[in-house]
Amino acid sequence: MDKEEILKKALTGDINSFQTLFAGFQTQLKSYLYRLLVDRNDVDDLTHDTFIRAFDKISTFNRESSLKTWVFKIATHLAYDHLKKLKRWPADAQDQGAMLAIGTQEIGQAFRIVHQTSNAGAYEMKEHVDFCFTCISKTLPIENQVALILKDIYDFQVKEICLILDKTEGVIKHLLIDARSTMTDIFENRCALINKNGVCHQCSQLNEIFNPKQNQQEQLMKLELVKASKKFNREELFTLRTILVKAIDPLHSSGTELHDIIMKCTRTAIGERSNFFDETKERIH
């Protein structure tokens, strides 16, 4: 049965057909939601809620867009309801997380346990660049963050983002310009990979901690971002960063578990979550 026939059956309320279509983009949907929510439990909950709501409303799908775009719209609105209760992140959120980890023995020990025992506890600089991109994107207003991630990471067209955010093409283009400009400014001033005066050396510092025998310069030069840092302008470097991020699934990478616990530490440091220490004790004991 071809995709069109499956869609016709789904539109009549056949849940198995809808599940088949949903499964075709579920991995990408969950990756997208993680970049917005940075909490795997919330991602699972919202993915489930999105499926239920989309299936309940399937009769209203008028095929003005693809089913994928329509479902992403539902997921985005659910994520927005969740995120609007939270504050935007400060640009130094990762610094605050690092300070908490350095000053708290239990957290540092939990990091090492995950790195040493988890199949997804590896550390790679390119995955930390992805982690950093997610953190910096959370400094943006929600609509700017959504527009940027949909366009630059998941290759949605502007007209599709218009449908998802219920905005005009002009507004979406403005959101994208503003988001890219803000992100580029932050990276240029913070990231030591592209600016020798950058204040953030986390990629290199964590590589030294978790891969002490690895040649740091060799790892750096594997990154196109670093190779191009002296000859490309800041907009081109931002594009290189998005290319790197596109290639990584934050929920299924070699360092998923390690970055998950680093993210929890970061969120604790900025006051977005408060139960990190209980989870840390469980890992240690």
N, C-alpha and C positions, 0 to 999 in steps of 0.2 A: 504494500500500500504506500503510495507516494505521500509527500508532506501535505499536499493540498487536500487529499482525501482524509488524512488524519485530522487536519484542522476542521474540516466540515463535520466530522464526527464529534470533535471536541465542542464545537459550537452548539451541538444538540444536547450537550450535557454529559457526554461520555467521559468519565473521569480518567479512564485508562489512556484514552487518546490525548487528553490534556496533559497527563503525567509524562507521556512520551515526548511531547513538544517542550514541556517545561524542563525536562532533563537535558535537552539539547543545549540550553544556555545556563543551567543551574550553577555550574562551576564558576562561570564568569560572573554571574549574579552574586554569588557568595564572596568572591574576591572583591568585587566592587563594594559590597556592603561592609566588608572588613576595613577597607580603606577609609570608609566614612566613620565607622563605629569603633574600630580598634578593639573589639571584644568578641571572641569567638562564640561565647554563649549567646550574646545579643544577635550575632549573625545567624546562628541556627534558629533562634526564636523568630526573627524577622523574615527569614527565608520561608519558614513554615507559615507564618501569618500572611505573607505575600501569596503563597500558593493557594491558601484557603480563600483569601479575598478575591484573587483573580478568578478562581474557578466559580465562586459564587456570582461574580459579575460577568462571566464569560458571554452572556447573552447581550451585554452592552458593547462588546468589542465590535466596532464598526469597520475595521480594516483600514482605517485612515492611516495607520502605520503598520509595521510588522508586529506580530504578537510579542516578540522579544521587547521591542520598544514600549509597548503597552504595559507589559509586566514590569519593566524597569521603572516606569512611571509610578506604578502602585508601590513598588519597593522604596522608591525615592521619597514618596510622601510619608510612608511609615517611618523611614529613617529620619526625615525632617522633624516629625512629631517627637521623636526620641531626642534628637540633638538640640532642639530649641530650648530644652530645659538645662542645657549645659553651657558653660562659658567657652569662648574661643580660647585656644591654647596660646600661651606666650611663645615668642620665638626661641626662648632659652629653655623650653620644657625639657629637652634632652640633657641640658646642663644640670638642671635641678634633679633629674633622675639619677645622673651620674654622682652627684654630691650625696644623695640619699644612699646609693649603693656603696659608695666608698666609706661612708660614715656608719654603716649598719652591717655588722659582721654576718648576721643571719642571711641578709640579702645576697651578699657576695658569695656566701657558701652555697646558697640555692642556685645561683648562676652556674657555679662550677659543677654542681651535681647534675644539672640539666645537660651541660656541655659534655660531661663525661659519660653519662648513662643513657641519654636519649638518642634514638636513631635520627631525630631531627634536631640535634643539638649542636650542629657544626657552626662554625663562624666563617663567613665569606664576606669580603668587603663589598662586593656588588650587592649582596642582599642587605647590607646595612645602609647602602645608598638608597635602596628602596624603602627601608624602614624610615630613614631620615626624610625622604620625600613625603611619606604619609604624615609624619609629625608636623612638618612645615606646612603642609596643605591644611592642617587643622587650625592654623592661625587665620585662615580666611573666613569671611562670612559664609554661611552654609551654601547659599545659592552659587557663589563664586567657586567654592570647592567642588560642588556637584558638577557644574558646567565644565570646569577644568579637567576633572577626572574622566568624565564621560567622553570628552573630545580628545584629549591628549593621551589618555591611557587606554581607553576602550574603543576609540575610533568611531564614535557616534557622529553622525552628520549634524550640522547646526540645526537643520529643520527638525531632526528627531529630538534634539535637546529642547527645542521650542515646545514640542508636544509634552515632553516629560516635565518641564518646569512651568508650563502654561505662560510662556513669555514670547514676545515678538523676536524676530531675528536680530533687530538692532540691539535689543536689551541683552540677548545672549552673547553677541559679539563684544559688547561692552564688558560683560561679566568676565569673558575670557581674557580680554586685553588687561583688565585690572588685575585678575588673578595671576596671570603670567608675570606681570610687572612686579607685583608684590613678592611672589615667590623668587623671582630672579634677584631682586634687591636683597632679600634675606640670604639667599645662597652666596651671593657675591661677597657680602660682608662677613658671613660666618664660616663658609666651607673652606678649609685649608687645602682641599684637593684641587680647587681651582684658583685660589688666591692665597699666596704665601703669608699674607697678613691675616688670614681668616682665623677666628678664635676657636673654631671647633675642629679637633683632631680625633674625634671618637672612632672613626673608621680605623685609623692607624693604631690608636691606643688599645682598642678591643682586639685587633689582630695580634698585637704583641702579647696580650694576656692569654688569649685562647689558642694561639698558634705560635708559641714562643720560639720554635725552631724554623719557622717559615721566613724566607727572605722578604722583608717588608717592601723593599723597593720593587722587587720582582712582581709582587702582588699588585702594587699600585699601577705598574706599567701595563698590567693586563686590562686596565680600565681605559676605554676610549676617552672617557671624560678627562682623565689625567693626561693622556697623550696630547690631547687637543687644547689643554688649558692655556698654553702660551700663544697659540696661533688663532684661536677662535674667539669671537666676541661673546658677550654674556648671553645673548639670545640663542646663539648656536649651541653654547654649552648647556643651556636649559633644555634644548631639543635633544641633545645627546643623553641627558639625564632621563628624559621621558622614554627614550628608546630602551634604555637599560631597565627602567621600571616596568615597561610593557612586557618584557621577557620573563618576568618573575611572578609567580603565583604566591602571594604571601601566606596562603594557607597550606601550601604543599611544597615548600622549598626545603633545602637541606638544613636550614637553620630555623625552621618554623617555631619549634619549642623554645629555643633560646631567645629569639626575638619576642616571643609572646611574653616571657617572664620579664624581659627588659621593658617591654611596653607597660606591663602591670606596675613595675617600679616607677616608671615615668608618670603614669596616671596617678599613682599614690603621691608622688612628690608635688604635683600641682594641685592636689586636693580633689581629683575627680573620682577617686575610689578610696576606700578606707579599710578593706579587709585583706590587703595583701599580706600582712604579717602572719595572719592565721594560716593562709595557704602556704606561705614560706615554711612555717614550722612543720606542716604536714610533710613537705618534701624532704626536710632534713631528718625528721624523726620517723 
